[in-house]
């Protein structure tokens, strides 16, 4: 009796325009989202005297290194990753709020990746850039399903920007305690983490996710950034002391990077089932059993100064990131990504204009 052949993994689905469905009044949602993000920036600018990002305002390190694209099979060898090559890259580690909070108010971590010297057809042919941006946070799924829910949540954030920082610190301490109990029981709460109850983890130890899909050439994918160097993996057991160190995360990143190299894998998860891996519901976790994340590039950061207090703030101010800056082959898809286009452009334009006036 012959042995039956092993099950073949599902083939990735080619993108079809019909997979994307505009929400009712999506243009209005996009406009309101841009206005809400602008309100956050304006509120913080009045307090700080400088305009900051509407989200992910506080940087904890800016690193430079290289992205090495791996030899890949045809379904993964798409867009930026079409052939093995090495690119310069900039990483910016951050936390999510749009105001400059002390790290004792512990919120989710983020990383923005900017790949430089990228050739190919661009989403915006007039931007004159050769960059591909990827924006990620340390949770695999987005907290809400669609653009309208995204706007509702951001309005709540806008209403609490620059409100009662001491109360936020006390609440964050309490929420971290509750979250620790939940995690000991083998679970977690995305809501508690977002509200300030994020565990005091080291930013370099985290796995980061794009959460929402983009084109991957002919296909659709989500991306993740995973630490693979043993010294980074070892940081997963570290819990930082946040209470009396307003910039504890920055200090931790700077301390590590001063003497040690960091190595991560950039991975892609291709969509193989549009029902179980939807484009228009960002709150659905794409099953890794159905379609695992696969390494597509290796990101290496040599030892360096991650934050120089005399130069880094100026360098950070000049940097900007957007999911809509890059190649047409990696166009963002789904309602949350679509409404981000205007919002990020509006926020960036205000930041540049305000800071130029202030000198």
VEXVEX-880191 format. One record per atom (N, C-alpha, C): residue in one letter; x, y, z. Coordinates in steps of 0.001 Angstrom, whole numbers, plus 500000, padded with zeros to 6 digits. Example, Ala and Ser with C-alpha at 12.3 -4.5 7.8 and 13.67 -1.06 7.14 Angstrom:
2
A513190494310507800A512300495500507800A513200496700507800S512850497750507080S513670498940507140S512900500030507870
***
This chain:
359
X500835498810500000X500000500000500000X500876501249500000X500627502125499062X501437503328498940X501053504335500013X502094505033500484X501836506110501432X501197507283500709X500202507921501357X499580509089500739X500528510272500822X500544511157499805X501454512300499821X501087513260500946X502088513965501479X501787514925502555X500901516050502040X500120516631502943X499269517742502555X500117518926502119X499758519500500992X500458520674500497X499870521918501154X500714522884501510X500168524121502092X499320524851501067X498298525578501494X497457526310500546X498269527326499753X497907527508498498X498587528494497665X498099529894498021X498967530903497982X498513532264498276X497534532754497224X496590533575497664X495588534117496753X496122535354496052X496038535425494740X496339536689494061X495328537762494471X495788538991494584X494905540098494952X493874540349493866X492644540604494305X491570541034493406X490955542317493967X490677543306493144X490043544534493644X488757544275494402X488046543202494066X486773542909494739X486957542548496207X488189542227496630X488437541924498036X488340543177498916X488479544341498308X488371545596499060X486988546188498831X486352546610499925X484999547170499838X484961548474500628X484674549570499941X484609550862500601X483490550890501631X483763551483502778X482728551664503792X481811552822503388X480627552820503947X479740553966503763X480423555220504322X480385556297503566X480962557570504010X482445557444504363X483183556610503642X484596556419503972X485412557696503773X485058558481502771X485773559741502554X485602560679503746X484393560698504317X484144561522505500X484924560993506701X484970559689506835X485754559086507914X487218559478507795X487751559428506573X489148559797506349X489400561247506729X488441562126506371X488577563541506703X488565563752508220X487654563091508904X487564563243510357X488788562653511058X489303561565510534X490507560976511121X491682561939510997X491815562562509821X492890563535509628X492738564707510587X491506565175510778X491260566296511686X491561565907513138X491236564681513505X491476564224514874X492969564106515161X493713563531514214X495160563432514389X495787564820514430X495271565731513614X495774567103513619X495515567761514968X494338567506515544X494012568073516861X495012567604517914X495377566323517882X496366565800518823X497684566550518664X498133566709517413X499396567410517159X499340568856517624X498233569524517378X498107570928517766X498113571088519280X497432570187519987X497393570247521442X498788570088522031X499515569101521537X500864568849522059X501808569986521672X501661570520520463X502533571608520016X502403572838520916X501195573111521387X500986574252522275X501740574078523588X501823572839524070X502506572576525344X504020572487525177X504458571808524125X505877571510523965X506642572614523240X505916573463522513X506595574459521690X507144573883520409X506950572580520193X507341571890518960X506196570958518584X505996570794517296X504976569859516828X505568568460516784X504823567510517321X505255566117517356X504326565268516505X504667564012516351X503805563093515626X502471562935516357X501396562745515605X500079562562516222X499984561246516976X500734560277516534X500863558997517225X502346558629517211X502751557833518179X504155557418518292X505083558624518383X504704559587519226X505486560821519325X506850560598519970X506910559722520964X508153559581521726X509024558467521165X510219558846520694X511174557863520177X512041557346521311X512379556075521239X513266555462522229X514589555027521615X514751555249520335X516008554947519673X515855555057518173X516880555593517519X516926555649516059X518197554931515631X518025553862514880X519142552981514533X519310552885513025X520551552679512597X520856552492511179X521551551156510982X521187550490509899X521783549203509613X521503548783508185X521376547474507971X521153546950506631X520024545925506631X519307545878505528X518273544875505297X518742543998504147X518939542719504425X519397541770503410X518218540906502975X517767541091501738X516678540287501184X517207538893500881X516492537881501329X516918536502501162X516515535956499788X517183534914499274X516682534215498086X515327533586498419X514328533831497575X512958533456497911X512282532736496753X511258531909497064X510435531313496005X509580532389495337X509028532104494156X508322533135493388X507196533839494131X506428533128494942X505295533777495618X505747534822496634X506950534668497163X507480535632498125X508419536637497473X508992536283496344X509927537168495642X509145538208494852X508593539157495586X507696540157495011X508120541549495480X507921542560494617X508165543943495006X509595544167495453X509751544782496625X511070545028497195X511875543744497338X511183542632497495X511824541358497798X511969540464496559X511896541076495372X511906540307494121X513226539594493890X514300540151494396X515597539493494245X516465539770495458X517397538862495697X518299539029496833X519111540307496655X519121541134497672X519832542413497620X519986542923499042X520839543931499217X521054544532500526X520797546033500441X520004546548501399X519615547955501412X519988548602502742X520330549901502723X520437550627503992X519051550766504601X518995550814505926X517704550880506598X517822551730507864X516715552402508220X516614553175509458X515463552601510269X515694552381511558X514647551921512473X514392552995513521X513124553216513833X512743554128514918X511833553377515888X512297553166517111X511495552531518141X510733553606518910X509497553298519303X508630554315519903X507583553644520781X506765554493521437X505522554035522050X504375554830521443X503137554347521612X502039554752520738X501445556143520948X501423556736522161X500703558013522308X501278559153521476X500463560193521293X500876561364520552X501413562468521428X501502562240522751X502103563225523647X503304562601524346X504176563468524870X505434563037525467X505215562611526919X504808561376527106X504528560868528434X505773560243529055X505843560281530369X506887559523531050X506653558032530821X507724557264530834X507599555842530528X506860555068531606X506658555682532769X505841555029533795X504405554833533324X503983555636532342X502700555393531675X503011554452530527X502854553169530775X503394552138529890X502377551725528830X502698552028527583X501801551757526462X502487550856525437X501761550327524461X502366549431523479X503576550035522771X504489549168522384X505699549573521699X505498549517520188X506237550356519467X506146550360518016X507517550458517384X507601550080516126X508824550274515349X508425550687513938X509149551667513409X508977552079512022X510266551752511279X510111551148510121X511258550718509314X511261551522508026X512384552130507710X512526552854506452X513665552215505652X513306551573504541X514298550972503649X514666552017502600X515960552237502404X516452553281501515X516965552698500197X517093553585499199X517650553232497881X516823552155497182X515490552286497307X514559551303496735X514109551780495352X514275550944494365X513883551264492997X512546550602492664X511766551253491790X510520550644491333X509390551652491280X508262551227490702X507096552094490583X506569552453491971X506341553760492189X505984554234493508X504488554492493652X504015554429494905X502626554788495188X502364556249494837X503337557099495124X503261558512494777X504459558839493900X504288558824492576X505427559047491680X506074560417491858X505362561355492483X505889562709492618X506633562951493924X506757561944494777X507401562203496066X508922562327495943X509471561867494815X510904562015494589X511776561186495515X511194560195496189X511925559402497170X512221558009496639X513150557351497293X513453555947497013X513410555193498345X512247555257498980X512084554692500319X510866553772500368X510960552774501232X509825551900501525X509667551846503039X508510552310503544X508245552316504983X507355551140505383X507665550564506538X506812549567507179X506596550026508622X505332550093509068X504988550535510420X504391549360511187X504925549106512397X504516547936513150X504374548253514635X503563547447515321X503452547489516778X503530546064517312X503671545951518641X503944544627519212X502671543876519589X501749543780518663X500550542951518802X500156542495517409X499696541251517246X499466540714515905X498231541221515187X497244541748515931X496023542213515269X495685543628515725X494977544343514880X494523545688515185X493380545611516196X493253546647517018X492275546604518095X490835546734517655X490586547238516444X489226547428515933X489148546901514509X487951546600514005X487849545946512701X487986546863511493X487559548129511622X487443548939510411X487714550412510688X487628551219509624X487983552628509707X487084553407510661X485781553150510647X484865553891511523X485179553632512992X485449552388513343X485801552065514728X487163552669515088X488066552695514122X489373553314514321X489211554790514669X488368555478513931X488116556894514186X487513557097515576X486552556280515961X485926556408517278X486951556276518399X487824555295518267X488850555101519283X489836556243519344X490214556775518192X491177557869518161X490586559143518755X489286559338518606X488644560510519214X488736560451520734X488634559261521296X488799559110522742X490225559464523148X491197558988522371X492602559305522648X492824560807522574X492256561448521542X492423562894521370X491857563660522557X490759563181523102X490119563865524219X490930563767525500X491821562781525601X492620562607526815X494060563055526633X494417563561525437X495772564046525209X496059565211526145X497197565120526844X497622566190527761X496640566379528914X495991565347529370X495092565451530512X495650564640531690X495838565272532812X496159564620534087X497284563593533990X498523564027533673X499613563067533550X499890562282534828X499742562934536013X499980562195537251X498945561093537441X497693561396537131X496650560378537242X496912559233536267X497425559558535092X497741558518534113X498828557587534654X499843558160535333X500913557332535890X500363556366536929X499515556874537832X498954556019538872X498068554929538270X497263555317537262X496408554334536604X497252553274535898X498343553713535254X499188552775534537X499793551744535476X500249552184536650X500798551250537628X499764550199538023X498534550644538252X497474549710538634X497154548744537501X497074549267536283X496737548425535138X497828547399534855X499105547787535042X500190546823534836X500054545662535820X499631545984537051X499430544925538032X498326543969537629X497224544512537139X496111543673536681X496543542836535482X497255543466534538X497706542737533347X498652541609533723X499515541838534719X500442540785535149X499682539579535677X498627539817536429X497809538719536945X497158537948535797X496632538697534815X495981538063533664X496979537209532894X498198537733532707X499195536988531938X499674535750532685X499747535825534008X500112534636534774X499081533530534597X497856533928534308X496790532949534070X496777532442532634X497756532895531847X497891532406530480X497129533188529445X496691534404529781X495951535228528827X496574536623528783X495891537564528143X496331538947528100X495139539821527723X495273541130527960X494210542073527617X494790543184526761X494382543232525483X494853544302524600X494366545657525108X493164545706525666X492614546966526151X493450547521527291X493790546672528275X494585547137529408X495953547632528953X496560546918528013X497875547328527517X497800548694526841X496765548899526060X496610550163525348X496365551309526316X495646551049527402X495289552095528366X496440552470529300X497550551746529237X498681552063530105X499161550894530929X498584549722530710X498950548561531496X499929547633530811X500653548155529817X501600547291529116X502728546875530053X503087545601530064X504205545163530914X505479545955530595X506382546039531571X507599546845531432X508660546091530634X508322545713529422X509218544932528573X510238545825527878X511328545213527454X512375545907526706X511930546045525252X511964547247524672X511489547421523287X512204546537522270X513489546237522510X514247545442521541X513917543952521615X513196543550522658X512874542126522814X511582541739522110X510823542722521679X509464542472521189X509451541959519743X508412541187519423X508067540886518034X507020541901517593X507249542515516445X506375543581515943X505613543092514711X504400543644514537X503505543208513465X502920544419512731X502722544264511430X502057545325510664X500565545385510982X499994544301511451X498591544181511884X497585544249510742X497781545121509791X496852545293508680X497592544990507375X496870544532506352X497541543984505175X498007545023504166X498936544585503340X499448545326502199X499556544365501034X499631544934499833X499984544091498699X501394543558498896X501579542350498470X502920541768498369X503100541360496920X503300542373496080X503330542125494647X501966541676494164X501886540480493622X500628539930493115X499715539463494241X500248539358495463X499530538721496556X499230539730497670X498782539247498820X498447540081499977X499158539504501196X499668540389502055X500463539902503171X500377540828504364X500671540262505529X501018541015506721X502484540708507024X503128541633507757X504559541494508022X504826541480509524X505945540870509891X506385540905511279X507902541082511323X508376541642512429X509808541802512681X510119541048513957X511001540045513858X511225539097514952X512696539113515361X512998539348516642X514400539284517077X514924537857516989X516118537696516413X516701536356516279X518089536259516896X518771537389517119X520068537336517790X519879536860519227X520728535948519716X520556535434521084X520504536528522133X521296537598521942X521311538663522948X519991539433522983X519287539504521826X517960540122521812X516921539196522434X517000537928522097X516066536954522661X516185536928524179X517407537093524684X517628537107526131X516937538256526836X516652539333526099X515980540490526695X514512540223527007X513956539132526482X512536538840526719X512238538626528199X513224538215528964X513016537978530393X513237539236531229X513691540319530587X513995541550531320X512719542345531577X512569542842532794X511504543780533125X512164545058533627X511875546155532958X512510547426533257X511847548114534434X512606548926535140X512074549738536226X511634551072535641X510329551316535644X509775552495534986X509412553627535946X509248553317537218X508611554260538139X509338555595538237X510653555578538397X511393556815538658X512323557197537506X512101556627536337X512944556926535184X512036557311534014X511832558610533790X510893559034532744X511259558563531343X512556558280531108X513003557824529793X513657556446529888X513060555580530696X513659554264530947X513802553440529677X512816553507528773X512879552701527553X514027553176526658X514170554480526519X515264555035525713X516612554645526300X516720554734527626X517976554376528279X518309552904528077X517287552048528106X517514550620527907X517975550328526485X517343550964525491X517737550774524094X519156551285523871X519446552481524395X520769553081524209X521853552234524857X521574551732526057X522557550918526778X522890549644526001X521870548982525469X522112547747524718X522881548025523434X522423549010522664X522975549238521320X524395549799521334X524806550364522460X526152550939522534X527236549887522353X526940548636522711X527978547611522703X527598546340521954X526355546192521559X525933544911520999X525205545094519662X525385544120518808X524687544074517524X523285543516517723X522351543984516905X521003543434516903X520674542835515548X520037541673515553X519652541008514305X518190540569514424X517405540937513418X515995540571513345X515713539911512001X514629539150511937X514101538675510660X512838539444510319X512738539899509087X511484540425508563X510765539253507914X509514539029508318X508764537871507840X507459538315507194X506977537509506267X505716537786505572X504752536631505784X503472536985505970X502398536002506075X501443536252504912X501403535348503957X500579535526502764X499146535078503017X498213535810502443X496795535469502552X496484534281501646X495901533240502241X495569532039501465X494072531732501480X493295532477502262X491860532223502389X491191533542502743X490481534148501809X489943535492502015X488835535516503063X488200534393503334X487180534346504367X487798534278505764X488804533468505920X489442533287507229X490575534290507461X491006534957506404X492064535968506508X491574537225505782X490550537891506341X489893538975505609X490757540226505488X490457541010504469X491138542279504234X490448543415504991X489128543378505063X488358544502505598X487976544363507074X488481543370507764X488269543255509211X489630543050509862X490221544150510319X491582544112510854X491660543474512234X490514543198512856X490524542592514189X490620541068514138X490571540491512943X490660539038512799X492126538621512721X492502537699513592X493858537171513581X494028536204512416X494989536475511552X495294535542510464X496013534334511061X495458533165510847X495971531948511455X497369531611510929X498312531401511868X499649530979511462X499678529493511133X498690528748511594X498599527349511171X498182527267509714X497308528178509312X496858528213507927X497942528762507012X498629529807507463X499676530444506672X500712531028507620X501833530354507824X502833530838508784X503596532048508249X504141532825509174X505084533884508801X506377533228508314X506873533703507173X508060533126506557X509143534198506435X510393533903506813X511461534901506696X511672535326505244X511733536639505029X512000537167503683X513227538072503655X513682538534504817X514861539396504866X515450539357506270X516710539734506348X517422539765507630X517883541196507871X517547541719509033X517843543101509373X518928543117510451X520041543791510166X521182543802511071X521526545227511471X521656545450512780X522031546752513326X523341546599514090X524442547181513603X525687547116514368X525588547947515629X526506547716516553X526558548537517765X526712550004517376X525959550881518052X525949552296517694X525285553093518807X525326554417518660X524622555294519588X523174555400519133X522253554864519924X520840554845519535X520154556178519785X520670556954520731X520057558249521030X521122559180521604X521449560226520881X522364561269521329X521517562499521640X521489562896522900X520595563977523316X520854565285522588X522048565474522048X522365566723521354X521961566702519886X521849565515519298X521571565420517867X520300564644517528X519956563656518340X518839562777518001X517500563501517885X517177564456518782X515880565125518619X515722565801517265X516779566448516767X516717567084515456X516578566044514349X517338564953514458X517245563892513459X515865563249513466X515308563072514661X513979562477514784X512925563383514162X513072564680514354X512116565640513810X512080565597512288X513232565330511677X513318565320510213X512788564020509617X512760562982510415X512258561693509920X510738561704509855X510183561081508842X508737560838508801X508497559472508183X507420558843508620X507073557503508152X505594557473507796X505261556702506804X503863556519506411X503718555172505730X502633554450506019X502403553195505286X502186553426503800X501921554693503427X501699555029502019X502959555577501346X504102555447501995X505362555829501343X506084554561500916X506106554325499627X506781553126499164X506387552744497757X506557551475497467X506319550939496136X504845550598495924X504408550742494682X503042550330494331X502843548847494614X503921548083494548X503847546637494806X503518546320496258X503612547329497144X503288547118498562X502212548096499015X501256548387498135X500183549325498467X499374548821499662X499131549693500655X498260549310501769X496843549014501277X496178548039501909X494819547661501517X493945547528502759X492642547657502569X491683547616503670X491342549017504150X490184549179504802X489673550510505129X490582551268506087X491156550588507083X492023551285508035X493246551850507325X493821551081506428X494973551573505673X494564552700504720X493403552596504106X492993553631503144X492821554986503829X492175555008505013X491940556300505659X493209556864506292X494199556047506501X495463556535507043X496187557466506062X495918557337504779X496701558077503789X496600559586504015X495384560112504092X495201561543504310X495685561946505696X495404561120506706X495731561477508082X497234561638508279X498018560713507761X499469560798507934X500037561991507177X499524562245505980X500006563382505198X499687564703505889X498475564821506445X498069566048507131X498912566284508374X499110565240509157X499887565359510386X501334565737510091X501933565096509096X503325565382508744X503486566816508240X502535567267507434X502609568624506891X502522569659508018X501626569439508976X501510570370510108X502807570400510907X503374569235511175X504600569159511971X505729569946511305X505888569761510005X506944570468509294X506693571972509284X505456572359509026X505130573784508931X505302574479510282X504784573888511341X504858574479512673X506308574633513124X507099573583512909X508472573603513398X509354574545512597X509042574721511324X509796575692510536X509518577107511031X508265577398511368X507896578734511879X508585578987513225X508610577934514069X509215578082515389X510743578133515319X511282577667514172X512731577660514009X513371576604514865
***
